[in-house]
């Protein structure tokens, strides 16, 4: 657990209806991360990524552009304590 990192991410812009969640899941799985991603009522996307710190950082960087159909305006991040209770990556 000491070598794991967890970050909570909020992505704003044109990020709903552009396959952002599915693309996020694919990228997170490619990087070996666990966590989840979901749409929010205000039209944004939020996610939690947990795993290797380098992979988490790569995932946050990926969120700054997202899939080609998205138009990301802002990404905010908040580090959290890794819980270890996430075994896979899911779209919520």
MIBA-223991 format. One record per residue: x, y negated, z of N, C-alpha, C in turn; residue number from 1; residue in one letter. Coordinates in nm, 2 decimals. Layout:
N
X:Y:Z:X:Y:Z:X:Y:Z:NUM:A
...
end
This chain:
92
0.08:0.12:0.00:0.00:0.00:0.00:0.09:-0.13:0.00:1:X
0.20:-0.12:0.06:0.29:-0.24:0.07:0.33:-0.29:-0.07:2:X
0.34:-0.20:-0.16:0.38:-0.24:-0.30:0.26:-0.27:-0.39:3:X
0.14:-0.28:-0.33:0.03:-0.32:-0.41:-0.02:-0.46:-0.38:4:X
-0.09:-0.51:-0.48:-0.14:-0.65:-0.47:-0.29:-0.65:-0.51:5:X
-0.36:-0.74:-0.46:-0.50:-0.75:-0.49:-0.54:-0.89:-0.52:6:X
-0.60:-0.92:-0.63:-0.64:-1.06:-0.66:-0.79:-1.06:-0.70:7:X
-0.86:-1.17:-0.66:-1.00:-1.19:-0.70:-0.99:-1.30:-0.80:8:X
-1.05:-1.28:-0.91:-1.04:-1.38:-1.03:-1.18:-1.42:-1.07:9:X
-1.19:-1.55:-1.09:-1.31:-1.61:-1.15:-1.28:-1.67:-1.28:10:X
-1.35:-1.63:-1.39:-1.32:-1.68:-1.53:-1.44:-1.76:-1.58:11:X
-1.41:-1.88:-1.62:-1.52:-1.96:-1.67:-1.50:-2.00:-1.82:12:X
-1.61:-2.04:-1.89:-1.60:-2.07:-2.03:-1.71:-1.98:-2.10:13:X
-1.69:-1.96:-2.23:-1.78:-1.87:-2.30:-1.73:-1.73:-2.28:14:X
-1.77:-1.67:-2.17:-1.72:-1.54:-2.13:-1.83:-1.43:-2.12:15:X
-1.95:-1.47:-2.14:-2.06:-1.37:-2.13:-2.11:-1.35:-2.28:16:X
-2.15:-1.23:-2.31:-2.20:-1.20:-2.44:-2.09:-1.19:-2.55:17:X
-1.97:-1.17:-2.50:-1.85:-1.16:-2.59:-1.77:-1.04:-2.56:18:X
-1.83:-0.94:-2.49:-1.76:-0.81:-2.45:-1.64:-0.84:-2.36:19:X
-1.65:-0.94:-2.28:-1.54:-0.97:-2.19:-1.52:-0.86:-2.08:20:X
-1.63:-0.82:-2.03:-1.62:-0.72:-1.92:-1.57:-0.59:-1.97:21:X
-1.61:-0.54:-2.09:-1.56:-0.41:-2.14:-1.41:-0.43:-2.18:22:X
-1.38:-0.54:-2.24:-1.24:-0.56:-2.28:-1.15:-0.57:-2.15:23:X
-1.20:-0.63:-2.04:-1.13:-0.64:-1.92:-1.11:-0.50:-1.86:24:X
-1.21:-0.41:-1.87:-1.20:-0.27:-1.82:-1.09:-0.20:-1.89:25:X
-1.09:-0.21:-2.03:-0.99:-0.14:-2.11:-0.85:-0.19:-2.08:26:X
-0.83:-0.32:-2.06:-0.70:-0.37:-2.03:-0.66:-0.33:-1.89:27:X
-0.75:-0.33:-1.79:-0.71:-0.29:-1.66:-0.67:-0.15:-1.65:28:X
-0.75:-0.06:-1.72:-0.72:0.08:-1.73:-0.58:0.10:-1.80:29:X
-0.56:0.03:-1.90:-0.43:0.04:-1.97:-0.31:0.01:-1.88:30:X
-0.33:-0.09:-1.79:-0.23:-0.13:-1.69:-0.23:-0.05:-1.57:31:X
-0.32:0.05:-1.55:-0.33:0.13:-1.44:-0.38:0.07:-1.31:32:X
-0.47:-0.03:-1.33:-0.53:-0.10:-1.22:-0.66:-0.05:-1.18:33:X
-0.70:-0.07:-1.05:-0.83:-0.04:-1.00:-0.90:-0.17:-0.97:34:X
-1.03:-0.16:-0.96:-1.11:-0.28:-0.93:-1.24:-0.28:-1.00:35:X
-1.29:-0.40:-1.03:-1.42:-0.42:-1.09:-1.43:-0.55:-1.16:36:X
-1.53:-0.56:-1.25:-1.56:-0.69:-1.32:-1.71:-0.70:-1.34:37:X
-1.76:-0.82:-1.32:-1.91:-0.84:-1.34:-1.94:-0.98:-1.39:38:X
-2.05:-1.00:-1.45:-2.10:-1.13:-1.48:-2.16:-1.19:-1.36:39:X
-2.15:-1.33:-1.35:-2.22:-1.40:-1.24:-2.34:-1.48:-1.29:40:X
-2.42:-1.51:-1.21:-2.55:-1.58:-1.25:-2.52:-1.72:-1.31:41:X
-2.40:-1.78:-1.28:-2.37:-1.91:-1.34:-2.30:-1.90:-1.47:42:X
-2.30:-1.78:-1.53:-2.25:-1.77:-1.67:-2.10:-1.74:-1.67:43:X
-2.04:-1.72:-1.56:-1.90:-1.68:-1.55:-1.88:-1.53:-1.54:44:X
-1.75:-1.49:-1.52:-1.72:-1.35:-1.50:-1.62:-1.35:-1.38:45:X
-1.65:-1.26:-1.29:-1.55:-1.24:-1.17:-1.50:-1.10:-1.17:46:X
-1.38:-1.08:-1.12:-1.32:-0.95:-1.12:-1.23:-0.94:-1.00:47:X
-1.20:-0.82:-0.96:-1.10:-0.78:-0.86:-1.00:-0.69:-0.93:48:X
-0.87:-0.72:-0.92:-0.77:-0.63:-0.97:-0.68:-0.59:-0.86:49:X
-0.65:-0.46:-0.85:-0.57:-0.41:-0.74:-0.47:-0.30:-0.80:50:X
-0.34:-0.32:-0.76:-0.24:-0.22:-0.81:-0.11:-0.28:-0.80:51:X
-0.02:-0.24:-0.89:0.12:-0.28:-0.91:0.12:-0.44:-0.93:52:X
0.20:-0.51:-0.85:0.20:-0.66:-0.86:0.23:-0.71:-1.00:53:X
0.32:-0.64:-1.08:0.35:-0.69:-1.21:0.22:-0.67:-1.30:54:X
0.16:-0.55:-1.28:0.04:-0.52:-1.36:-0.08:-0.62:-1.33:55:X
-0.09:-0.65:-1.20:-0.19:-0.75:-1.16:-0.16:-0.89:-1.23:56:X
-0.04:-0.93:-1.22:0.00:-1.06:-1.29:-0.03:-1.05:-1.44:57:X
0.00:-0.94:-1.50:-0.03:-0.93:-1.65:-0.18:-0.94:-1.67:58:X
-0.25:-0.88:-1.58:-0.40:-0.88:-1.60:-0.45:-1.03:-1.58:59:X
-0.40:-1.10:-1.49:-0.44:-1.24:-1.47:-0.41:-1.32:-1.59:60:X
-0.29:-1.30:-1.64:-0.25:-1.37:-1.77:-0.34:-1.34:-1.88:61:X
-0.38:-1.21:-1.89:-0.47:-1.16:-2.00:-0.60:-1.24:-1.99:62:X
-0.65:-1.26:-1.87:-0.78:-1.32:-1.84:-0.78:-1.47:-1.89:63:X
-0.66:-1.53:-1.90:-0.66:-1.67:-1.95:-0.70:-1.68:-2.09:64:X
-0.69:-1.57:-2.17:-0.74:-1.58:-2.31:-0.85:-1.48:-2.33:65:X
-0.85:-1.36:-2.26:-0.95:-1.26:-2.28:-0.96:-1.21:-2.42:66:X
-1.07:-1.14:-2.45:-1.09:-1.09:-2.59:-1.09:-1.20:-2.69:67:X
-1.07:-1.18:-2.82:-1.06:-1.28:-2.92:-1.20:-1.36:-2.93:68:X
-1.31:-1.29:-2.89:-1.44:-1.36:-2.91:-1.47:-1.45:-2.79:69:X
-1.39:-1.45:-2.69:-1.41:-1.54:-2.57:-1.35:-1.67:-2.59:70:X
-1.40:-1.77:-2.51:-1.34:-1.91:-2.51:-1.32:-1.94:-2.36:71:X
-1.21:-1.90:-2.30:-1.18:-1.92:-2.16:-1.14:-2.07:-2.13:72:X
-1.21:-2.13:-2.04:-1.18:-2.26:-2.00:-1.10:-2.27:-1.87:73:X
-1.12:-2.18:-1.78:-1.05:-2.18:-1.65:-1.04:-2.05:-1.59:74:X
-0.93:-2.02:-1.52:-0.92:-1.89:-1.44:-0.87:-1.93:-1.30:75:X
-0.95:-1.90:-1.20:-0.90:-1.93:-1.07:-0.88:-1.79:-1.00:76:X
-0.77:-1.79:-0.92:-0.74:-1.67:-0.85:-0.72:-1.69:-0.70:77:X
-0.75:-1.58:-0.63:-0.74:-1.58:-0.48:-0.68:-1.45:-0.44:78:X
-0.56:-1.45:-0.38:-0.50:-1.32:-0.33:-0.58:-1.27:-0.21:79:X
-0.60:-1.14:-0.21:-0.66:-1.07:-0.10:-0.58:-0.96:-0.05:80:X
-0.61:-0.91:0.06:-0.54:-0.79:0.11:-0.58:-0.67:0.04:81:X
-0.49:-0.59:-0.02:-0.53:-0.46:-0.08:-0.61:-0.37:0.01:82:X
-0.72:-0.32:-0.04:-0.80:-0.24:0.05:-0.77:-0.09:0.03:83:X
-0.73:-0.05:-0.09:-0.70:0.09:-0.11:-0.82:0.17:-0.13:84:X
-0.94:0.11:-0.13:-1.07:0.18:-0.14:-1.12:0.18:-0.28:85:X
-1.04:0.13:-0.38:-1.08:0.13:-0.52:-1.00:0.23:-0.59:86:X
-1.06:0.33:-0.65:-0.99:0.44:-0.71:-0.99:0.43:-0.86:87:X
-1.08:0.35:-0.92:-1.09:0.33:-1.06:-1.13:0.19:-1.09:88:X
-1.15:0.16:-1.22:-1.20:0.03:-1.26:-1.34:0.04:-1.32:89:X
-1.43:-0.04:-1.27:-1.57:-0.03:-1.31:-1.62:-0.16:-1.36:90:X
-1.72:-0.16:-1.45:-1.80:-0.27:-1.49:-1.92:-0.27:-1.41:91:X
-1.95:-0.38:-1.34:-2.07:-0.38:-1.25:-2.18:-0.46:-1.32:92:X
end
